[in-house]
Amino acid sequence: MAPFASDASSKLQSFHKAHILGELVEVKKQLVHKEEKLSQFAKRLQRLEEAQARQNQQDENEWSLHNFAKRHHQHQQHSFNFVNLPNFNGSNDPSLYLDWEAKVQHLFHVYKVTED
């Protein structure tokens, strides 16, 4: 009876080993599948990061161009402001001339016109 029990025990152990081996193979397949998915996600993340970096660079370039255009426009506005000066009639009265000169000086001050 001992050889029968030993044989049954050996078959049971073999069956148990085969079952565990089958489970291990299945777990390995699942791990390979998850690793493939992880690799796909990593590639997708890399593409998204590259796209974001390109977008940031493009935004920065556009912002620089926008700021340049805005500064250039502001510079043009300040450089080409015209002031309508009051007319001087050319009278020989010094007080009229001094009043006119005071008005012109005031306009120069208000519009920040330099002597350059």
FENWOQUI-V365347 format. One record per backbone hydrogen bond with DSSP energy under -0.5 kcal/mol. NH is the residue of the N-H (numbers start at 1). CO is the residue of the C=O. Records with the same first field share a line. If there is no record, write none. Layout:
NH = CO, CO
//
This chain:
5 = 1
6 = 2
7 = 3
8 = 4
9 = 5
10 = 6
11 = 7
12 = 8
13 = 9
14 = 10
15 = 11
16 = 12
17 = 13
18 = 14
19 = 15
20 = 16
21 = 17
22 = 18
23 = 19
24 = 20
25 = 21
26 = 22
27 = 23
28 = 24
29 = 25
30 = 26
31 = 27
32 = 28
33 = 29
34 = 30
35 = 31
36 = 32
37 = 33
38 = 34
39 = 35
40 = 36
41 = 37
42 = 38
43 = 39
44 = 40
45 = 41
46 = 42
47 = 43
48 = 44
49 = 45
50 = 46
51 = 47
52 = 48
53 = 49
54 = 50
55 = 51
56 = 52
57 = 53
58 = 54
59 = 55
60 = 56
61 = 57
62 = 58
63 = 59
64 = 60
65 = 61
66 = 62
67 = 63
68 = 64
69 = 65
70 = 66
71 = 67
72 = 68
73 = 69
74 = 70
75 = 71
76 = 72
77 = 73
78 = 74
79 = 75
80 = 76
81 = 78
84 = 82
85 = 83
89 = 87
94 = 92
96 = 93
97 = 93
98 = 94
99 = 95
100 = 96
101 = 97
102 = 98
103 = 99
104 = 100
105 = 101
106 = 102
107 = 103
108 = 104
109 = 105
110 = 106
111 = 107
112 = 109
113 = 108
//
